[in-house]
């Protein structure tokens, strides 16, 4: 995209690429992946049909203890 003939699109693509390659963005992305991995089982448990409330709360408590 940065090599497109449209100067506006090319400039925006270059800015986006430079932002993505910065360390703080990559660290944030890795942290988001880890937190999402913890929350996925909780989300799936809460969305399941016939979910037991006690099991759902235990799943939430387990995720919270890991996050703390």
CHARMM-style PDB file with segment names, atoms N, HN, CA, C and O in Angstrom:
ATOM      1  N   UNK     1       0.810  -1.187   0.000  1.00  0.00      PROA
ATOM      2  CA  UNK     1       0.000   0.000   0.000  1.00  0.00      PROA
ATOM      3  C   UNK     1       0.856   1.254   0.000  1.00  0.00      PROA
ATOM      4  O   UNK     1       0.475   2.273  -0.576  1.00  0.00      PROA
ATOM      5  N   UNK     2       1.997   1.182   0.637  1.00  0.00      PROA
ATOM      6  HN  UNK     2       2.306   0.354   1.106  1.00  0.00      PROA
ATOM      7  CA  UNK     2       2.849   2.371   0.685  1.00  0.00      PROA
ATOM      8  C   UNK     2       3.418   2.716  -0.683  1.00  0.00      PROA
ATOM      9  O   UNK     2       3.906   3.828  -0.888  1.00  0.00      PROA
ATOM     10  N   UNK     3       3.361   1.771  -1.623  1.00  0.00      PROA
ATOM     11  HN  UNK     3       2.965   0.868  -1.456  1.00  0.00      PROA
ATOM     12  CA  UNK     3       3.871   2.055  -2.970  1.00  0.00      PROA
ATOM     13  C   UNK     3       2.757   2.433  -3.949  1.00  0.00      PROA
ATOM     14  O   UNK     3       3.010   2.591  -5.143  1.00  0.00      PROA
ATOM     15  N   UNK     4       1.539   2.577  -3.454  1.00  0.00      PROA
ATOM     16  HN  UNK     4       1.333   2.449  -2.484  1.00  0.00      PROA
ATOM     17  CA  UNK     4       0.440   2.981  -4.319  1.00  0.00      PROA
ATOM     18  C   UNK     4       0.690   4.386  -4.851  1.00  0.00      PROA
ATOM     19  O   UNK     4       1.424   5.168  -4.248  1.00  0.00      PROA
ATOM     20  N   UNK     5       0.082   4.691  -5.969  1.00  0.00      PROA
ATOM     21  HN  UNK     5      -0.514   4.056  -6.459  1.00  0.00      PROA
ATOM     22  CA  UNK     5       0.308   5.988  -6.603  1.00  0.00      PROA
ATOM     23  C   UNK     5      -0.388   7.126  -5.857  1.00  0.00      PROA
ATOM     24  O   UNK     5       0.051   8.273  -5.940  1.00  0.00      PROA
ATOM     25  N   UNK     6      -1.442   6.832  -5.147  1.00  0.00      PROA
ATOM     26  HN  UNK     6      -1.798   5.900  -5.080  1.00  0.00      PROA
ATOM     27  CA  UNK     6      -2.120   7.859  -4.364  1.00  0.00      PROA
ATOM     28  C   UNK     6      -1.206   8.280  -3.223  1.00  0.00      PROA
ATOM     29  O   UNK     6      -0.853   7.460  -2.376  1.00  0.00      PROA
ATOM     30  N   UNK     7      -0.826   9.535  -3.193  1.00  0.00      PROA
ATOM     31  HN  UNK     7      -1.113  10.202  -3.881  1.00  0.00      PROA
ATOM     32  CA  UNK     7       0.109  10.008  -2.164  1.00  0.00      PROA
ATOM     33  C   UNK     7      -0.491   9.905  -0.767  1.00  0.00      PROA
ATOM     34  O   UNK     7       0.203   9.569   0.193  1.00  0.00      PROA
ATOM     35  N   UNK     8      -1.776  10.193  -0.659  1.00  0.00      PROA
ATOM     36  HN  UNK     8      -2.340  10.465  -1.439  1.00  0.00      PROA
ATOM     37  CA  UNK     8      -2.414  10.149   0.656  1.00  0.00      PROA
ATOM     38  C   UNK     8      -2.426   8.725   1.204  1.00  0.00      PROA
ATOM     39  O   UNK     8      -2.084   8.507   2.367  1.00  0.00      PROA
ATOM     40  N   UNK     9      -2.815   7.754   0.378  1.00  0.00      PROA
ATOM     41  HN  UNK     9      -3.092   7.931  -0.566  1.00  0.00      PROA
ATOM     42  CA  UNK     9      -2.849   6.357   0.822  1.00  0.00      PROA
ATOM     43  C   UNK     9      -1.450   5.848   1.138  1.00  0.00      PROA
ATOM     44  O   UNK     9      -1.252   5.149   2.133  1.00  0.00      PROA
ATOM     45  N   UNK    10      -0.493   6.188   0.312  1.00  0.00      PROA
ATOM     46  HN  UNK    10      -0.653   6.755  -0.496  1.00  0.00      PROA
ATOM     47  CA  UNK    10       0.882   5.755   0.537  1.00  0.00      PROA
ATOM     48  C   UNK    10       1.449   6.314   1.820  1.00  0.00      PROA
ATOM     49  O   UNK    10       2.123   5.606   2.568  1.00  0.00      PROA
ATOM     50  N   UNK    11       1.179   7.590   2.080  1.00  0.00      PROA
ATOM     51  HN  UNK    11       0.632   8.166   1.472  1.00  0.00      PROA
ATOM     52  CA  UNK    11       1.683   8.218   3.304  1.00  0.00      PROA
ATOM     53  C   UNK    11       1.025   7.604   4.534  1.00  0.00      PROA
ATOM     54  O   UNK    11       1.698   7.340   5.530  1.00  0.00      PROA
ATOM     55  N   UNK    12      -0.271   7.378   4.473  1.00  0.00      PROA
ATOM     56  HN  UNK    12      -0.818   7.593   3.664  1.00  0.00      PROA
ATOM     57  CA  UNK    12      -0.970   6.778   5.608  1.00  0.00      PROA
ATOM     58  C   UNK    12      -0.485   5.359   5.867  1.00  0.00      PROA
ATOM     59  O   UNK    12      -0.345   4.948   7.019  1.00  0.00      PROA
ATOM     60  N   UNK    13      -0.228   4.607   4.795  1.00  0.00      PROA
ATOM     61  HN  UNK    13      -0.342   4.941   3.859  1.00  0.00      PROA
ATOM     62  CA  UNK    13       0.275   3.241   4.955  1.00  0.00      PROA
ATOM     63  C   UNK    13       1.659   3.247   5.589  1.00  0.00      PROA
ATOM     64  O   UNK    13       1.960   2.393   6.423  1.00  0.00      PROA
ATOM     65  N   UNK    14       2.493   4.187   5.208  1.00  0.00      PROA
ATOM     66  HN  UNK    14       2.249   4.880   4.530  1.00  0.00      PROA
ATOM     67  CA  UNK    14       3.837   4.276   5.792  1.00  0.00      PROA
ATOM     68  C   UNK    14       3.779   4.622   7.269  1.00  0.00      PROA
ATOM     69  O   UNK    14       4.529   4.065   8.071  1.00  0.00      PROA
ATOM     70  N   UNK    15       2.887   5.545   7.633  1.00  0.00      PROA
ATOM     71  HN  UNK    15       2.278   5.997   6.981  1.00  0.00      PROA
ATOM     72  CA  UNK    15       2.728   5.924   9.037  1.00  0.00      PROA
ATOM     73  C   UNK    15       2.235   4.725   9.849  1.00  0.00      PROA
ATOM     74  O   UNK    15       2.726   4.467  10.948  1.00  0.00      PROA
ATOM     75  N   UNK    16       1.263   3.999   9.299  1.00  0.00      PROA
ATOM     76  HN  UNK    16       0.864   4.209   8.406  1.00  0.00      PROA
ATOM     77  CA  UNK    16       0.740   2.820   9.991  1.00  0.00      PROA
ATOM     78  C   UNK    16       1.831   1.765  10.173  1.00  0.00      PROA
ATOM     79  O   UNK    16       1.957   1.189  11.253  1.00  0.00      PROA
ATOM     80  N   UNK    17       2.604   1.512   9.145  1.00  0.00      PROA
ATOM     81  HN  UNK    17       2.501   1.980   8.268  1.00  0.00      PROA
ATOM     82  CA  UNK    17       3.686   0.527   9.232  1.00  0.00      PROA
ATOM     83  C   UNK    17       4.706   0.927  10.286  1.00  0.00      PROA
ATOM     84  O   UNK    17       5.153   0.082  11.062  1.00  0.00      PROA
ATOM     85  N   UNK    18       5.078   2.190  10.325  1.00  0.00      PROA
ATOM     86  HN  UNK    18       4.716   2.876   9.694  1.00  0.00      PROA
ATOM     87  CA  UNK    18       6.043   2.651  11.326  1.00  0.00      PROA
ATOM     88  C   UNK    18       5.483   2.514  12.737  1.00  0.00      PROA
ATOM     89  O   UNK    18       6.220   2.178  13.664  1.00  0.00      PROA
ATOM     90  N   UNK    19       4.193   2.768  12.909  1.00  0.00      PROA
ATOM     91  HN  UNK    19       3.594   3.040  12.156  1.00  0.00      PROA
ATOM     92  CA  UNK    19       3.575   2.644  14.229  1.00  0.00      PROA
ATOM     93  C   UNK    19       3.529   1.192  14.684  1.00  0.00      PROA
ATOM     94  O   UNK    19       3.790   0.894  15.849  1.00  0.00      PROA
ATOM     95  N   UNK    20       3.201   0.296  13.772  1.00  0.00      PROA
ATOM     96  HN  UNK    20       2.989   0.538  12.825  1.00  0.00      PROA
ATOM     97  CA  UNK    20       3.092  -1.121  14.112  1.00  0.00      PROA
ATOM     98  C   UNK    20       4.445  -1.703  14.514  1.00  0.00      PROA
ATOM     99  O   UNK    20       4.506  -2.618  15.335  1.00  0.00      PROA
ATOM    100  N   UNK    21       5.507  -1.191  13.954  1.00  0.00      PROA
ATOM    101  HN  UNK    21       5.458  -0.448  13.288  1.00  0.00      PROA
ATOM    102  CA  UNK    21       6.831  -1.738  14.222  1.00  0.00      PROA
ATOM    103  C   UNK    21       7.467  -1.213  15.507  1.00  0.00      PROA
ATOM    104  O   UNK    21       8.549  -1.664  15.882  1.00  0.00      PROA
ATOM    105  N   UNK    22       6.824  -0.280  16.180  1.00  0.00      PROA
ATOM    106  HN  UNK    22       5.945   0.086  15.876  1.00  0.00      PROA
ATOM    107  CA  UNK    22       7.387   0.257  17.423  1.00  0.00      PROA
ATOM    108  C   UNK    22       7.213  -0.738  18.563  1.00  0.00      PROA
ATOM    109  O   UNK    22       6.251  -1.506  18.597  1.00  0.00      PROA
ATOM    110  N   UNK    23       8.148  -0.711  19.483  1.00  0.00      PROA
ATOM    111  HN  UNK    23       8.930  -0.088  19.456  1.00  0.00      PROA
ATOM    112  CA  UNK    23       8.186  -1.657  20.594  1.00  0.00      PROA
ATOM    113  C   UNK    23       6.963  -1.555  21.492  1.00  0.00      PROA
ATOM    114  O   UNK    23       6.422  -2.575  21.918  1.00  0.00      PROA
ATOM    115  N   UNK    24       6.523  -0.339  21.785  1.00  0.00      PROA
ATOM    116  HN  UNK    24       6.962   0.490  21.439  1.00  0.00      PROA
ATOM    117  CA  UNK    24       5.383  -0.202  22.703  1.00  0.00      PROA
ATOM    118  C   UNK    24       4.108  -0.786  22.107  1.00  0.00      PROA
ATOM    119  O   UNK    24       3.276  -1.310  22.848  1.00  0.00      PROA
ATOM    120  N   UNK    25       3.933  -0.711  20.807  1.00  0.00      PROA
ATOM    121  HN  UNK    25       4.609  -0.285  20.205  1.00  0.00      PROA
ATOM    122  CA  UNK    25       2.779  -1.335  20.172  1.00  0.00      PROA
ATOM    123  C   UNK    25       2.871  -2.855  20.272  1.00  0.00      PROA
ATOM    124  O   UNK    25       1.880  -3.519  20.577  1.00  0.00      PROA
ATOM    125  N   UNK    26       4.045  -3.403  20.019  1.00  0.00      PROA
ATOM    126  HN  UNK    26       4.850  -2.863  19.771  1.00  0.00      PROA
ATOM    127  CA  UNK    26       4.231  -4.851  20.061  1.00  0.00      PROA
ATOM    128  C   UNK    26       4.046  -5.403  21.469  1.00  0.00      PROA
ATOM    129  O   UNK    26       3.458  -6.470  21.642  1.00  0.00      PROA
ATOM    130  N   UNK    27       4.540  -4.692  22.469  1.00  0.00      PROA
ATOM    131  HN  UNK    27       5.017  -3.825  22.328  1.00  0.00      PROA
ATOM    132  CA  UNK    27       4.366  -5.130  23.859  1.00  0.00      PROA
ATOM    133  C   UNK    27       2.889  -5.100  24.229  1.00  0.00      PROA
ATOM    134  O   UNK    27       2.390  -6.023  24.873  1.00  0.00      PROA
ATOM    135  N   UNK    28       2.188  -4.043  23.825  1.00  0.00      PROA
ATOM    136  HN  UNK    28       2.594  -3.293  23.303  1.00  0.00      PROA
ATOM    137  CA  UNK    28       0.753  -3.953  24.090  1.00  0.00      PROA
ATOM    138  C   UNK    28      -0.022  -5.068  23.418  1.00  0.00      PROA
ATOM    139  O   UNK    28      -0.967  -5.611  23.990  1.00  0.00      PROA
ATOM    140  N   UNK    29       0.376  -5.406  22.214  1.00  0.00      PROA
ATOM    141  HN  UNK    29       1.144  -4.965  21.750  1.00  0.00      PROA
ATOM    142  CA  UNK    29      -0.283  -6.482  21.476  1.00  0.00      PROA
ATOM    143  C   UNK    29      -0.066  -7.835  22.157  1.00  0.00      PROA
ATOM    144  O   UNK    29      -0.987  -8.650  22.228  1.00  0.00      PROA
ATOM    145  N   UNK    30       1.125  -8.069  22.647  1.00  0.00      PROA
ATOM    146  HN  UNK    30       1.873  -7.408  22.590  1.00  0.00      PROA
ATOM    147  CA  UNK    30       1.423  -9.322  23.355  1.00  0.00      PROA
ATOM    148  C   UNK    30       0.635  -9.390  24.663  1.00  0.00      PROA
ATOM    149  O   UNK    30       0.114 -10.448  25.017  1.00  0.00      PROA
ATOM    150  N   UNK    31       0.545  -8.274  25.378  1.00  0.00      PROA
ATOM    151  HN  UNK    31       0.968  -7.415  25.091  1.00  0.00      PROA
ATOM    152  CA  UNK    31      -0.247  -8.244  26.620  1.00  0.00      PROA
ATOM    153  C   UNK    31      -1.721  -8.505  26.324  1.00  0.00      PROA
ATOM    154  O   UNK    31      -2.388  -9.231  27.061  1.00  0.00      PROA
ATOM    155  N   UNK    32      -2.218  -7.919  25.259  1.00  0.00      PROA
ATOM    156  HN  UNK    32      -1.676  -7.330  24.661  1.00  0.00      PROA
ATOM    157  CA  UNK    32      -3.614  -8.134  24.875  1.00  0.00      PROA
ATOM    158  C   UNK    32      -3.872  -9.593  24.538  1.00  0.00      PROA
ATOM    159  O   UNK    32      -4.926 -10.131  24.877  1.00  0.00      PROA
ATOM    160  N   UNK    33      -2.915 -10.238  23.871  1.00  0.00      PROA
ATOM    161  HN  UNK    33      -2.059  -9.801  23.596  1.00  0.00      PROA
ATOM    162  CA  UNK    33      -3.057 -11.659  23.550  1.00  0.00      PROA
ATOM    163  C   UNK    33      -3.150 -12.505  24.812  1.00  0.00      PROA
ATOM    164  O   UNK    33      -3.965 -13.424  24.886  1.00  0.00      PROA
ATOM    165  N   UNK    34      -2.320 -12.197  25.803  1.00  0.00      PROA
ATOM    166  HN  UNK    34      -1.658 -11.450  25.742  1.00  0.00      PROA
ATOM    167  CA  UNK    34      -2.313 -12.966  27.044  1.00  0.00      PROA
ATOM    168  C   UNK    34      -3.619 -12.784  27.827  1.00  0.00      PROA
ATOM    169  O   UNK    34      -4.178 -13.754  28.339  1.00  0.00      PROA
ATOM    170  N   UNK    35      -4.093 -11.557  27.916  1.00  0.00      PROA
ATOM    171  HN  UNK    35      -3.639 -10.769  27.500  1.00  0.00      PROA
ATOM    172  CA  UNK    35      -5.338 -11.294  28.639  1.00  0.00      PROA
ATOM    173  C   UNK    35      -6.513 -11.939  27.908  1.00  0.00      PROA
ATOM    174  O   UNK    35      -7.404 -12.509  28.539  1.00  0.00      PROA
ATOM    175  N   UNK    36      -6.514 -11.847  26.587  1.00  0.00      PROA
ATOM    176  HN  UNK    36      -5.790 -11.384  26.075  1.00  0.00      PROA
ATOM    177  CA  UNK    36      -7.591 -12.461  25.803  1.00  0.00      PROA
ATOM    178  C   UNK    36      -7.610 -13.971  25.985  1.00  0.00      PROA
ATOM    179  O   UNK    36      -8.680 -14.578  26.035  1.00  0.00      PROA
ATOM    180  N   UNK    37      -6.445 -14.573  26.082  1.00  0.00      PROA
ATOM    181  HN  UNK    37      -5.576 -14.079  26.041  1.00  0.00      PROA
ATOM    182  CA  UNK    37      -6.371 -16.017  26.294  1.00  0.00      PROA
ATOM    183  C   UNK    37      -6.977 -16.405  27.646  1.00  0.00      PROA
ATOM    184  O   UNK    37      -7.567 -17.478  27.778  1.00  0.00      PROA
ATOM    185  N   UNK    38      -6.831 -15.535  28.648  1.00  0.00      PROA
ATOM    186  HN  UNK    38      -6.352 -14.664  28.541  1.00  0.00      PROA
ATOM    187  CA  UNK    38      -7.420 -15.805  29.958  1.00  0.00      PROA
ATOM    188  C   UNK    38      -8.934 -15.627  29.942  1.00  0.00      PROA
ATOM    189  O   UNK    38      -9.655 -16.354  30.625  1.00  0.00      PROA
ATOM    190  N   UNK    39      -9.405 -14.679  29.177  1.00  0.00      PROA
ATOM    191  HN  UNK    39      -8.819 -14.088  28.622  1.00  0.00      PROA
ATOM    192  CA  UNK    39     -10.832 -14.358  29.184  1.00  0.00      PROA
ATOM    193  C   UNK    39     -11.658 -15.208  28.222  1.00  0.00      PROA
ATOM    194  O   UNK    39     -12.881 -15.269  28.355  1.00  0.00      PROA
ATOM    195  N   UNK    40     -11.026 -15.852  27.273  1.00  0.00      PROA
ATOM    196  HN  UNK    40     -10.033 -15.803  27.165  1.00  0.00      PROA
ATOM    197  CA  UNK    40     -11.787 -16.648  26.298  1.00  0.00      PROA
ATOM    198  C   UNK    40     -12.576 -17.782  26.947  1.00  0.00      PROA
ATOM    199  O   UNK    40     -13.758 -17.937  26.640  1.00  0.00      PROA
ATOM    200  N   UNK    41     -11.978 -18.580  27.827  1.00  0.00      PROA
ATOM    201  HN  UNK    41     -11.018 -18.454  28.076  1.00  0.00      PROA
ATOM    202  CA  UNK    41     -12.771 -19.641  28.456  1.00  0.00      PROA
ATOM    203  C   UNK    41     -13.955 -19.098  29.265  1.00  0.00      PROA
ATOM    204  O   UNK    41     -15.026 -19.705  29.288  1.00  0.00      PROA
ATOM    205  N   UNK    42     -13.758 -17.965  29.921  1.00  0.00      PROA
ATOM    206  HN  UNK    42     -12.889 -17.472  29.902  1.00  0.00      PROA
ATOM    207  CA  UNK    42     -14.847 -17.357  30.680  1.00  0.00      PROA
ATOM    208  C   UNK    42     -15.961 -16.936  29.726  1.00  0.00      PROA
ATOM    209  O   UNK    42     -17.138 -17.177  29.993  1.00  0.00      PROA
ATOM    210  N   UNK    43     -15.591 -16.316  28.634  1.00  0.00      PROA
ATOM    211  HN  UNK    43     -14.635 -16.120  28.418  1.00  0.00      PROA
ATOM    212  CA  UNK    43     -16.574 -15.869  27.654  1.00  0.00      PROA
ATOM    213  C   UNK    43     -17.352 -17.041  27.068  1.00  0.00      PROA
ATOM    214  O   UNK    43     -18.573 -16.973  26.930  1.00  0.00      PROA
ATOM    215  N   UNK    44     -16.655 -18.102  26.728  1.00  0.00      PROA
ATOM    216  HN  UNK    44     -15.662 -18.158  26.840  1.00  0.00      PROA
ATOM    217  CA  UNK    44     -17.330 -19.277  26.173  1.00  0.00      PROA
ATOM    218  C   UNK    44     -18.247 -19.930  27.199  1.00  0.00      PROA
ATOM    219  O   UNK    44     -19.333 -20.396  26.856  1.00  0.00      PROA
ATOM    220  N   UNK    45     -17.815 -19.965  28.450  1.00  0.00      PROA
ATOM    221  HN  UNK    45     -16.933 -19.587  28.729  1.00  0.00      PROA
ATOM    222  CA  UNK    45     -18.639 -20.572  29.507  1.00  0.00      PROA
ATOM    223  C   UNK    45     -19.909 -19.759  29.732  1.00  0.00      PROA
ATOM    224  O   UNK    45     -20.978 -20.326  29.955  1.00  0.00      PROA
ATOM    225  N   UNK    46     -19.796 -18.447  29.675  1.00  0.00      PROA
ATOM    226  HN  UNK    46     -18.927 -17.987  29.494  1.00  0.00      PROA
ATOM    227  CA  UNK    46     -20.960 -17.597  29.909  1.00  0.00      PROA
ATOM    228  C   UNK    46     -21.947 -17.631  28.743  1.00  0.00      PROA
ATOM    229  O   UNK    46     -23.137 -17.377  28.930  1.00  0.00      PROA
ATOM    230  N   UNK    47     -21.462 -17.942  27.549  1.00  0.00      PROA
ATOM    231  HN  UNK    47     -20.495 -18.148  27.397  1.00  0.00      PROA
ATOM    232  CA  UNK    47     -22.328 -17.973  26.375  1.00  0.00      PROA
ATOM    233  C   UNK    47     -22.970 -19.334  26.139  1.00  0.00      PROA
ATOM    234  O   UNK    47     -23.905 -19.451  25.347  1.00  0.00      PROA
ATOM    235  N   UNK    48     -22.481 -20.348  26.813  1.00  0.00      PROA
ATOM    236  HN  UNK    48     -21.721 -20.253  27.457  1.00  0.00      PROA
ATOM    237  CA  UNK    48     -22.996 -21.695  26.585  1.00  0.00      PROA
ATOM    238  C   UNK    48     -24.422 -21.827  27.102  1.00  0.00      PROA
ATOM    239  O   UNK    48     -24.798 -21.251  28.123  1.00  0.00      PROA
ATOM    240  N   UNK    49     -25.203 -22.609  26.356  1.00  0.00      PROA
ATOM    241  HN  UNK    49     -24.898 -23.077  25.526  1.00  0.00      PROA
ATOM    242  CA  UNK    49     -26.585 -22.861  26.759  1.00  0.00      PROA
ATOM    243  C   UNK    49     -26.577 -23.782  27.978  1.00  0.00      PROA
ATOM    244  O   UNK    49     -25.866 -24.787  28.002  1.00  0.00      PROA
ATOM    245  N   UNK    50     -27.359 -23.436  28.972  1.00  0.00      PROA
ATOM    246  HN  UNK    50     -27.936 -22.620  28.953  1.00  0.00      PROA
ATOM    247  CA  UNK    50     -27.469 -24.271  30.161  1.00  0.00      PROA
ATOM    248  C   UNK    50     -26.265 -24.187  31.072  1.00  0.00      PROA
ATOM    249  O   UNK    50     -25.978 -25.133  31.805  1.00  0.00      PROA
ATOM    250  N   UNK    51     -25.557 -23.075  31.040  1.00  0.00      PROA
ATOM    251  HN  UNK    51     -25.791 -22.306  30.445  1.00  0.00      PROA
ATOM    252  CA  UNK    51     -24.379 -22.911  31.882  1.00  0.00      PROA
ATOM    253  C   UNK    51     -24.774 -22.838  33.353  1.00  0.00      PROA
ATOM    254  O   UNK    51     -25.724 -22.151  33.727  1.00  0.00      PROA
ATOM    255  N   UNK    52     -24.030 -23.556  34.169  1.00  0.00      PROA
ATOM    256  HN  UNK    52     -23.258 -24.115  33.866  1.00  0.00      PROA
ATOM    257  CA  UNK    52     -24.234 -23.522  35.612  1.00  0.00      PROA
ATOM    258  C   UNK    52     -23.630 -22.229  36.147  1.00  0.00      PROA
ATOM    259  O   UNK    52     -22.470 -21.929  35.869  1.00  0.00      PROA
ATOM    260  N   UNK    53     -24.397 -21.469  36.905  1.00  0.00      PROA
ATOM    261  HN  UNK    53     -25.340 -21.713  37.132  1.00  0.00      PROA
ATOM    262  CA  UNK    53     -23.948 -20.187  37.430  1.00  0.00      PROA
ATOM    263  C   UNK    53     -22.732 -20.344  38.335  1.00  0.00      PROA
ATOM    264  O   UNK    53     -21.829 -19.507  38.307  1.00  0.00      PROA
ATOM    265  N   UNK    54     -22.698 -21.379  39.119  1.00  0.00      PROA
ATOM    266  HN  UNK    54     -23.432 -22.059  39.142  1.00  0.00      PROA
ATOM    267  CA  UNK    54     -21.570 -21.599  40.034  1.00  0.00      PROA
ATOM    268  C   UNK    54     -20.292 -21.866  39.241  1.00  0.00      PROA
ATOM    269  O   UNK    54     -19.231 -21.343  39.582  1.00  0.00      PROA
ATOM    270  N   UNK    55     -20.387 -22.673  38.188  1.00  0.00      PROA
ATOM    271  HN  UNK    55     -21.249 -23.098  37.912  1.00  0.00      PROA
ATOM    272  CA  UNK    55     -19.216 -22.941  37.347  1.00  0.00      PROA
ATOM    273  C   UNK    55     -18.739 -21.670  36.656  1.00  0.00      PROA
ATOM    274  O   UNK    55     -17.536 -21.437  36.538  1.00  0.00      PROA
ATOM    275  N   UNK    56     -19.675 -20.857  36.202  1.00  0.00      PROA
ATOM    276  HN  UNK    56     -20.652 -21.047  36.298  1.00  0.00      PROA
ATOM    277  CA  UNK    56     -19.312 -19.599  35.551  1.00  0.00      PROA
ATOM    278  C   UNK    56     -18.601 -18.672  36.532  1.00  0.00      PROA
ATOM    279  O   UNK    56     -17.599 -18.048  36.183  1.00  0.00      PROA
ATOM    280  N   UNK    57     -19.109 -18.580  37.745  1.00  0.00      PROA
ATOM    281  HN  UNK    57     -19.923 -19.087  38.029  1.00  0.00      PROA
ATOM    282  CA  UNK    57     -18.466 -17.737  38.751  1.00  0.00      PROA
ATOM    283  C   UNK    57     -17.085 -18.264  39.127  1.00  0.00      PROA
ATOM    284  O   UNK    57     -16.166 -17.479  39.360  1.00  0.00      PROA
ATOM    285  N   UNK    58     -16.933 -19.577  39.188  1.00  0.00      PROA
ATOM    286  HN  UNK    58     -17.680 -20.214  38.999  1.00  0.00      PROA
ATOM    287  CA  UNK    58     -15.614 -20.166  39.473  1.00  0.00      PROA
ATOM    288  C   UNK    58     -14.634 -19.844  38.354  1.00  0.00      PROA
ATOM    289  O   UNK    58     -13.462 -19.564  38.606  1.00  0.00      PROA
ATOM    290  N   UNK    59     -15.114 -19.886  37.131  1.00  0.00      PROA
ATOM    291  HN  UNK    59     -16.066 -20.113  36.927  1.00  0.00      PROA
ATOM    292  CA  UNK    59     -14.268 -19.550  35.981  1.00  0.00      PROA
ATOM    293  C   UNK    59     -13.839 -18.088  36.027  1.00  0.00      PROA
ATOM    294  O   UNK    59     -12.695 -17.758  35.715  1.00  0.00      PROA
ATOM    295  N   UNK    60     -14.762 -17.218  36.416  1.00  0.00      PROA
ATOM    296  HN  UNK    60     -15.692 -17.485  36.670  1.00  0.00      PROA
ATOM    297  CA  UNK    60     -14.444 -15.794  36.549  1.00  0.00      PROA
ATOM    298  C   UNK    60     -13.438 -15.580  37.669  1.00  0.00      PROA
ATOM    299  O   UNK    60     -12.483 -14.820  37.507  1.00  0.00      PROA
ATOM    300  N   UNK    61     -13.638 -16.235  38.791  1.00  0.00      PROA
ATOM    301  HN  UNK    61     -14.413 -16.853  38.922  1.00  0.00      PROA
ATOM    302  CA  UNK    61     -12.702 -16.108  39.921  1.00  0.00      PROA
ATOM    303  C   UNK    61     -11.305 -16.598  39.554  1.00  0.00      PROA
ATOM    304  O   UNK    61     -10.309 -16.002  39.964  1.00  0.00      PROA
ATOM    305  N   UNK    62     -11.232 -17.675  38.789  1.00  0.00      PROA
ATOM    306  HN  UNK    62     -12.041 -18.159  38.456  1.00  0.00      PROA
ATOM    307  CA  UNK    62      -9.927 -18.195  38.363  1.00  0.00      PROA
ATOM    308  C   UNK    62      -9.207 -17.194  37.456  1.00  0.00      PROA
ATOM    309  O   UNK    62      -8.003 -16.978  37.589  1.00  0.00      PROA
ATOM    310  N   UNK    63      -9.946 -16.598  36.549  1.00  0.00      PROA
ATOM    311  HN  UNK    63     -10.925 -16.773  36.441  1.00  0.00      PROA
ATOM    312  CA  UNK    63      -9.347 -15.599  35.654  1.00  0.00      PROA
ATOM    313  C   UNK    63      -8.878 -14.374  36.448  1.00  0.00      PROA
ATOM    314  O   UNK    63      -7.800 -13.836  36.198  1.00  0.00      PROA
ATOM    315  N   UNK    64      -9.697 -13.947  37.398  1.00  0.00      PROA
ATOM    316  HN  UNK    64     -10.573 -14.385  37.602  1.00  0.00      PROA
ATOM    317  CA  UNK    64      -9.317 -12.787  38.220  1.00  0.00      PROA
ATOM    318  C   UNK    64      -8.078 -13.073  39.062  1.00  0.00      PROA
ATOM    319  O   UNK    64      -7.224 -12.201  39.222  1.00  0.00      PROA
ATOM    320  N   UNK    65      -7.975 -14.262  39.592  1.00  0.00      PROA
ATOM    321  HN  UNK    65      -8.669 -14.970  39.462  1.00  0.00      PROA
ATOM    322  CA  UNK    65      -6.800 -14.570  40.419  1.00  0.00      PROA
ATOM    323  C   UNK    65      -5.524 -14.575  39.583  1.00  0.00      PROA
ATOM    324  O   UNK    65      -4.468 -14.157  40.058  1.00  0.00      PROA
ATOM    325  N   UNK    66      -5.617 -15.042  38.355  1.00  0.00      PROA
ATOM    326  HN  UNK    66      -6.475 -15.382  37.969  1.00  0.00      PROA
ATOM    327  CA  UNK    66      -4.440 -15.014  37.479  1.00  0.00      PROA
ATOM    328  C   UNK    66      -4.066 -13.577  37.122  1.00  0.00      PROA
ATOM    329  O   UNK    66      -2.888 -13.222  37.082  1.00  0.00      PROA
ATOM    330  N   UNK    67      -5.087 -12.754  36.861  1.00  0.00      PROA
ATOM    331  HN  UNK    67      -6.044 -13.043  36.893  1.00  0.00      PROA
ATOM    332  CA  UNK    67      -4.822 -11.370  36.496  1.00  0.00      PROA
ATOM    333  C   UNK    67      -4.222 -10.568  37.662  1.00  0.00      PROA
ATOM    334  O   UNK    67      -3.429  -9.650  37.450  1.00  0.00      PROA
ATOM    335  N   UNK    68      -4.606 -10.922  38.877  1.00  0.00      PROA
ATOM    336  HN  UNK    68      -5.250 -11.668  39.049  1.00  0.00      PROA
ATOM    337  CA  UNK    68      -4.064 -10.206  40.044  1.00  0.00      PROA
ATOM    338  C   UNK    68      -2.623 -10.598  40.259  1.00  0.00      PROA
ATOM    339  OT1 UNK    68      -1.982 -10.108  41.189  1.00  0.00      PROA
TER     340      UNK     68
END
